[in-house]
Amino acid sequence: MEGVWHNPKNSVAVKTGACPDKTGGSKLCGWVVRADEEAQGDARDGGTPS
């Protein structure tokens, strides 16, 4: 399912789409496209550098 997902608090948005895959597979990937300051802080606290 491709599109943009928003969490219930609307503090994070994730775009989903086909992964860059040189083998021609049909894998689904997600990329964070927006996160508010609190969500970014939570991610840093959890060990995500940026």
Protein Blocks (a to p, Z undefined) as FASTA:
>chain_A
ZZddddfkopaccdddddddfkopacdddddfbdcfklmmmmmmnopaZZ
